[in-house]
């Protein structure tokens, strides 16, 4: 049953929406963004290297005060699951409130305006308790450095190195017992694929994995994570003009397409 639930969540995550990033191509001065992000991640924890599964659903609000920096705040639900196979024990936590915040920075476009250097810091708070009053909680921090490529008119691809740190606490609230825990592998590689629309909508698929990642997914991912996010950017008039200028640069037929769209709208109004 657990295998079926893990597979179902993975399919839903890929079909509907990791800590995703709004596309930097369209993040300019005074830009707002709204995003839903879902993540399914596995990490080895404690000295015994037990696999722990993390399912996260987040709603975020982004803001870009300047062209090369963005931050977000938000919240959602987080569920933790740990299986101690050697001791035949299992922690199957419920969803708990999960606050989140993050900061991103990117360089100006380089090499014929095709590449950017990126830096990201993401924080969220793990908070999951089961029906027996056992609880896993604590801050989780992701920090990454990467290179982003504008691979096409509406496609961005990013890859780099990700630091993933869990500074958690295991608690037996009934007996007032607690013990610190962390993840054993802190360095991962990551890739993100972002599809951007000229109107500001975007969708992003993200993947990360450590050198200890395993191909076997019967009990969920081990030392890897996958996520999908969807959202929209809400931009002022000045930013809309800059978006159109960017579209003309990456898509030579943009003006003709826009003209045809306006003609179709006029025909529809008749």
N, C-alpha and C positions, 0 to 999 in steps of 0.2 A: 504493500500500500504506500509505503514511504517512497519507493522508487517511482511509482505512478505519479504521486504528488510532485516529486522533483521534476519529472519529465514534463508534466502539465505546466508547471510554473515556468520552465525554460521556454516552452513553446509560446506561452502567453507573453513572456518578456520580449521575445524576438518579434512577435507579431504586433504588439501594442506599444511598447515604449521601453549603470555604473555611475557614477557621478558624471553626467554628460556635460558638455560645454556648448554654449551658444557659438555659432560660427563667427570667427573673428572678422571674416570678410565684410560682414554687415553690421558689426558692432562699432559705432562711431560715437561722437560726442552726444551726451544726453539721450542715450538709447535705453529703453526699457525692454525687458524680455520676461516671458512666462514659460515655464517648462514643467513637464511631468517626466520623471526618470524612474526606471525600475532596474534593479541589479540583482543578480544571483551569483554569489561568490562563495568559494570554498577556501579555507585557510587551515593550516596545521597549527594547533595551539598546545601549550604546556610542554614540558620536557618529554612527555610521552608521544608528542607529535600526533595528536588525535585530530581528525578532520572535523571542522565546524563549518556549518552552512549558514549563510547570512542572506536573507531575502529582504530587500529594501524597496519601499515605494515612497517617492518624495515629490512634493510640489515646491517649486522654487520661483523666486522673483529676482531677475537680474537687473543690474544697472551699470551703465558705462559712463562715468563722469568725464573721461577723456578717451581718446581714440585707442590707446594702447593698454588700457587696464579696465577690467570688469570685476565686479564682486556680486555675490548673491547671498540671500538668506532664505530659509524655508523650513519645512517640517514635513513629517509623514509618519510612516509606520515601519517598524523593523522587527523581524522575527529571527531567532537564533535556534540552531539545532545542533546537538553534539551527540555522537555515538561512541561510547567506550566499548569497543568490541571485546577486548580482553576481559573486561569485568562484567560484560553482559548488562550494561547500563545504557540508558538513553535519556538525554534531555531534549524535550520537544516543547520549546517555549511558545508562548502566545505573542501576538503582535503588541508592541508597546510604542509609545510616542517617541519619535526620533527627530530632534532638532538638527539642523544642518546649516553650514555657512561655508563660503569659499571665496578665493581670490585668484584671478588669472591675469597674466600679463603677456604681451606679445610684441615682437619687434615690428618696425615698418617692413613692408614687403621688400624682399631682396631678390636678386638674380632675375631681372626682367619682371619683377613683381609677382613671382611665382612661389617664393618660399618665405616662411616666417619662423623665427625662433619663439618658442612658447615656454612659459613656466606657470604651474598651477599648484594651488594648495587647497585641499578639501578637508572639511571636518564634519563629522556627525557623531551622535551619541547613541551607542548601543544600549538598548533597554528592552529586555525580554525576560518574562517570568512564566513558569509553568503552573499547572494546577496544584502542584505539591509545594508551592512557595519557594522553589529553587529559582535563582535569578542570575542572569549574566548581564553585566552592564559595564559602561566605561567609555571613554573617548576613543575614537578611531581617526587617524590622520593619514591622508594620502598627499604626497608631494611629488611632482613630476617635472622633468625637463624634456623637451622634445623639439621636433622640427615638423612644421605643417606645410603641406604643398597644396596649392590651388590646382587640382588635377584636371579641371574642366570648367565649363561655364557655371555649373551648379554643384560641383563636387570638391570637397576638401578631404585630404588624407593626412593624418598625423601619427607619428610614431616616436617613441622615446623610452626613457627609463622612469620607473615609478617606485617610490618608497611607500610601503604599506605597513603601518604600525598600529597594533591594538594594545591599549593599556587598560585592560579590563579587570573586573572583580567577579568572582563566583561567590554567591551567597546562599546560605540556608537560613532564610529569614525566620523560620519557626524556632530553630535552635540557636539563632544568633551567631552563626559561624560564617566566616568569610575567608577567601584566599585570592591573592592576585594571580592573574594569568596574562599571557601575551602570545602573539603569534611567533613561530620559530623562524619563518622566512620573511625578510623585510624588503627584499629587492625583487622587482618584477619588470618585465618589458610590457609595453602596451601599444595598441593601435586603435585609432578612432576613424570612422568613415562618416562624413557628414554630407547630407543632401540638403542644399539650400535653395529656396525659391526666391525670385526677385521681389515678391511681396512680403518677405520676412519670415515665412514658415520654414521650419527645419526639422529634420529627423536624423538621429545619430545612432550608429551601432558602435559599441566599444568592447574591446577584449583585452584582458591582461593575464599574465601567467608568470610564475617564478620558475627557476630551474628544476624545482621539485614537482612540477605539474605532472599529472598522470592522465593517460588517455582514457582509462576506465571511468565511465560516467554513471554506472548503475546506481551508486549511492550519492550522486551529485558530483559537482566538480571538485577536484582536489588541487589546491594551490593555483586556481585560476578563477577568473570572473568574466561574466558577460552581461551586458546591459544595453538597453535601448531607451532613448529619450526622444520626445517630440515636444515642440514648442513653437512660439511665434515671437518675433521682435516687433515692438511698437515704437515707431520712430517719428520724430518731428519732421516738418517739411524740409528743413535743410538737409537732414540725413537722407530723406527720400531722393533728393536731387543727387546726392553723392552715390546712392545705390544705383541710380540710373546711369551715372557716369561710369561706375564700375561695370555695369552690365554691358554698356557699349564697348568697353575695352575687351571683355572676355567673350562677348557674343556679338559679332559684327552685324548680324541680322536683327538686332534688338529693335531698332527704330521701325523697320518694316513690320515686324511682328506687333509692335505697339499700335501702329497705324491701323493694321487690320483689325485688331481688337476694338479700337475706338469705332471703326466703321460697323462692326458687328453689333456693338452696343447701340448705335444709332438706329440700325435696322430693327433691333428688338423693340425699341421704344415706339416705333411707328404702329 
